[in-house]
Amino acid sequence: MFQTKLCEILNIQYPIIQGGMAWVATAELAAAVSEAGGLGIIAAGNAPAEVVEQEIKKAKALTDKPFGVNIMLLSPFVEEVVDVVCREKVSVVTTGAGNPGKFMGRFKEIGTKVIPVVPSVALAKRMEKLGADAVIVEGTEAGGHIGELTTMVLVPQVASEISIPVIAAGGIADGRGFLASLSLGADGVQIGTRFICAEECVVHDNYKQMVIKAKDRDAIVSARTTGHPVRVLKNKLTKEFSQMEKAGATIDEIEKLGVGKLRLAVVEGDIENGSVMAGQIASMVKEIQPCGEIIEDIINGAKEQLNILSQYKKEE
Ligand SMILES: Cc1cc2nc3c(=O)[nH]c(=O)nc-3n(C[C@H](O)[C@H](O)[C@H](O)COP(=O)(O)O)c2cc1C
């Protein structure tokens, strides 16, 4: 059930992709998601190529299933990371922070599927023309760096304009969100926040507990004035950001405050001074579970929801 065109293209059982998340999405998480029938993604973030290579090798040792690498196009090591990904013949590449056009030919040559993250209809159309295999349409509800439009409005607009598969991201954590995404015209979903609380995710336990305790209005947008807004859970750091912005600090000063802060929260567990990136759906994440259970819960929830909705058909 729910075998979409995306499953065929990516050779996966369920159309559920685990979002590339810098520092969070390591080989352990990616392999566990792929083993559970979704598509796991290793996030390259700003890591040097050797680190990405080790993660790819680790994931290959943990699973025979396809997995992907998320390449941050603004990374200082982007060229070397692309070299490694091509050398290792990774099945899927997702890209963030820019246009992957420059590398498209190399990926295509070795059969690597390319799936850029897009925040607008215009960029989705450009990516289709460039030869992308699918696009991830990410709404502003998502954790991490965000665009302006919501998943609810962006997914159907993109789906109406392109013919490659659309993957909905931002604010999806259960079967209802999964089914809603398919109704909006998506062929699958990308999920970040819920996978932070996967048992196999290496994130510090303080971070996981903060996501679990989060309420509906706790995931706010920080650093909007820099032009690179980021969705994070409210803490001491977000207060500092907002005070600096109110005091008229320069973009450079504000950006400097953010340096190293995701690592501080993910690795050190400092959830007051670190950047606890998470999406608006955080309050629906209630427990730490293995990836297999998370995926099963989403698929079973979608089936149940489909049953509930079928009553409207009978009533016609
Ligand atoms: C902690 C964190 C780090 C992220 N880092 C990246 C990244 O490095 N590259 C990227 O393309 N997206 C990144 N994202 C976005 C996710 O891949 C995904 O699209 C998003 O989390 C989906 O929305 P959700 O959080 O509502 O599930 C990050 C998200 C989070 C929560």
The ligand as an ORCA input file, in Angstrom:
! r2SCAN-3c Opt
* xyz 0 1
  C      18.160     19.686     13.196
  C      17.839     19.886     11.745
  C      18.882     20.048     10.842
  C      18.611     20.191      9.470
  N      19.666     20.290      8.587
  C      19.421     20.276      7.250
  C      20.500     20.203      6.322
  O      21.680     20.132      6.700
  N      20.199     20.195      4.992
  C      18.893     20.239      4.531
  O      18.676     20.225      3.296
  N      17.845     20.295      5.397
  C      18.077     20.293      6.730
  N      17.021     20.258      7.617
  C      15.627     20.105      7.097
  C      15.205     18.616      7.057
  O      15.975     17.897      6.136
  C      13.720     18.425      6.692
  O      13.409     18.892      5.413
  C      12.780     19.089      7.695
  O      13.195     18.791      9.006
  C      11.344     18.616      7.465
  O      10.437     19.254      8.302
  P      10.043     18.704      9.791
  O      11.160     19.131     10.670
  O       8.775     19.443     10.092
  O       9.880     17.229      9.697
  C      17.267     20.180      9.003
  C      16.220     20.035      9.929
  C      16.487     19.886     11.282
  C      15.333     19.695     12.242
*
